Amino acid sequence: MTPMTEDDLTRAVLERLEGAADPRFKQVMTALIAHLHAFIREVDLTPEEWIRAIFFLTDVGKACDDKRQEFILLSDTLGASMMVVMLDQLRAARRDADKSVATHTPTPATEATVQGPYYWEGAPILPLGADIAPGVRGEASFYSGRVTDTDGKPIEGATLDIWSGDGEGVYDMQVDGAGMAARARILTDEQGRYWFWSIKPSYYPVPVDGPVGRMLEGMGRHPNRPGHIHMKVYAPGHVTLTTHLFVANSPYIDSDAVFGVRPSLVVDFEHHQAGRAPDGRHMDQAYWSAHYDFRLETSK
């Protein structure tokens, strides 16, 4: 039957999914089609506007390469990445609650946030106390804390996969031929402790020289992220956590361009004069320190 009305068209497209073998795929595509058709009707989209949207997405794809992921940036700036992160962590929390007995309420796991477009697999494994950012622009900062489960039990051998931009917010992936910088993997000791040196991160703008930048300008939005350092924390038998530590009082802490700030992840950085650092190292110049304890959900 040939669709005669807008509603007929939506029903006809949805009927074509009857042969879908994967129930989850069918569920997702049904909702996608229904919402897409509803959106087009709601805004009374014109053919010219639809073509412009297609060319915009084409430009997003063209802007991607092995070090730049414009689609992740698009997802981040529209809040889609953060929505997926929130829902995923809610599912993990429900699983953990289902496993606990009625008389026992575990401490919530550390909140997750977006991964962002600058993650790079294969960072070097460095010993506890290492400086992971030698020669990187920025003010020295000492990071320390523990990794535990939601019952407070320390997790030995947990991995912290760490990365950040430099003191001006520039990531190694944005510099041709720079190689890995301000990245490392650190393993916790038998008490779940970690400590390392890096730099105090700075706020910075997301890339605005591509289609996402044009979109943000059209929306009247700034492109800036507050200062933060990325952590991917994982251990056998536990749910991998992808998160940030945000610098308290950083510019844009209340208006992150990718909606990634969560109050529990905002950390005070303490300023210290030159002298003996917490790990016994002698510092010839002033430095900062930040302390944070991570809590991981147990796996199924």
URKATA-V291598 format. One record per helix or strand. SS is the DSSP state (A for helix, B for strand). FROM is the first residue (numbers start at 0). TO is the last residue. Records with the same first field share a line. If there is no record, write none. Layout:
SS=FROM-TO / FROM-TO
This chain:
A=5-18 / 22-42 / 46-61 / 69-76 / 79-98 / 171-173 / 210-218 / 262-264
B=124-124 / 130-130 / 139-148 / 153-153 / 158-162 / 182-186 / 192-198 / 203-204 / 223-224 / 227-233 / 237-237 / 240-246 / 265-266 / 269-271 / 274-275 / 281-282 / 286-290 / 293-295 / 297-297
